[in-house]
């Protein structure tokens, strides 16, 4: 028995070594500011307190990008000649942890401003803490307008970079309408929405039920259980879509649903003229599948923007140089933008006086790595809203191309969606 | 009238009802029956090894789905790093996870065998959390999915098209069921395991090495579920929480079928899988699938308790 166990132990160790070899490279930690070139920052650091969900890839990448931005800013002389320090707090994707993290950032770390923020649920729990301290807050997430937007109606210290949900939907409508004008062969009048049965998908479906008929577009839908919640069989929803015969099929789910969704669509031979996925993030290996070709999506950023935006190219190169891995989602460039916008405003104000920095932030005009210039204007409820729409992207030859807005497009739309046997 | 006589027995009534339902579904929407059977087989093949541990060792392994998740990750990285077909990853997976099962048993399960059941539950629950967090730290929560061309293969018969890959779950369920049945009934070790499961003290008195039997059965169960994880990874995305929901479903199936009732797990898997398939195919009703799933579980347990009381 001992002999058998010894052999088994050796096997396990060998497999352990193999698995550890498969582990993705750990991101590098921030390095000290450069000592050559611009004058090195001195004195007590100015701290920005960031809450992100570190266990989630989007949060980790946003955090990496924030640290990268701080490193670059410090190398260029810092903020008001002082070093910039990002204090990252993990909200664990939980509201109560997000709220207590913010409290700790304000009291123990004594940060100057709050940045970060991703999930709407976490952000909602943080509202009382943000209001309690009324520090300058520049947030990159939280798109659920119903619960987040109204409480900040009077807060001139609150800056929201990510478009609200209604702005995103409005952006999609504008985008598809403009594409239908420019490419008359695109006739997207009949839609079918496959939506995950949780809050994310159901809320999205309600929006489509209201807004799509207003455009004169027919819409129908069916729910499915996301793989994230123990589901992953989409065939019933896809069959209902196939029976409906739509011009465009759009699914609202999560990254875990992405590849199985197209595999199962192929399985039942469902290939509408436009196939769109709208998860918050995409799996890294999605583009490697031949089934990805022609799938459209929404997002703030795509690596292909490197070809048309020097800021996007700079960010991309710097991120890879720092972390030896490519950023996969748009929260990375948003995190980078988050730090730069606030640091630039403080430098422009020349002081840490809150009123002066808020004025400088309101006057922001930042050429961001998302390919667009960030400015702040009032939204339906808040005073300082950044971006107001997402982009329409499309997987073409394994990369995400931008097909709308046209001023930053990197490719024309591939239309109609290619048949499954023509790949 | 032998058929009428047979139909007086409950098991033949169930078989007859199943045949009638199958024929009706075939006439209405054949894909519902096919996809329901495929889904049922996945549920069954995941639940069978959990039932093995519960039946022999007497422990509810709440880390069951997490071992499947580990098997899925193993398949993914083996396929990506070496370029082998993921199906071939079943061979190293079964060997490696037999060893991992043995170590888990010796390090964690054996010391709590005499402890109250709640402690054992908490231990396996904690083990599941540790495995999920470990994978989260190593690979992040980013889902991984193998891109295998034959996973989306299909067959068209007349007017309807259906996927063929998921028949691999049907095959796996049949192989695992027949294999376990043969092993437990026909082999000396399997008979020992059955004896240990029924009465460990009695088994020890007649000279069976109870601890060794526990060790082998636990390891075998982990090896099987991790191998199923390989098949799972080909069809579904892999992420740290991918296996956890299947622990609950497996536990529910075992609760419905009763401890040690492997054939019952097949029947109840078929009931749940086909029911889900029917409900999700009705426009606007997909959200009711979970409710119906749990309602059937409650009904099955109540009916079984009632029948036992009547006897």
Interface residues (C-beta under 8 A of the other chain):
Chain A: X1 X5 X8 X9 X11 X12 X15 X18 X19 X21 X22 X23 X24 X55 X56 X57 X60 X197 X222 X223 X224 X225 X227 X228 X229 X230 X232 X233 X235 X236 X237 X239 X240 X254 X255 X256 X257 X258 X259 X260 X263 X264 X266 X267 X268 X269 X281 X283 X284 X285 X286 X288 X289 X290 X291 X328 X420
Chain B: X31 X35 X39 X73 X74 X77 X80 X81 X92 X95 X96 X98 X99 X100 X102 X103 X106 X136 X138 X139 X140 X141 X142 X143 X144 X145 X147 X149 X151 X152 X153 X154 X156 X161 X162 X163 X165 X212 X235 X236 X237 X239 X241 X242 X244 X245 X246 X248 X249 X277 X280 X281 X283 X284 X286 X287 X289 X290
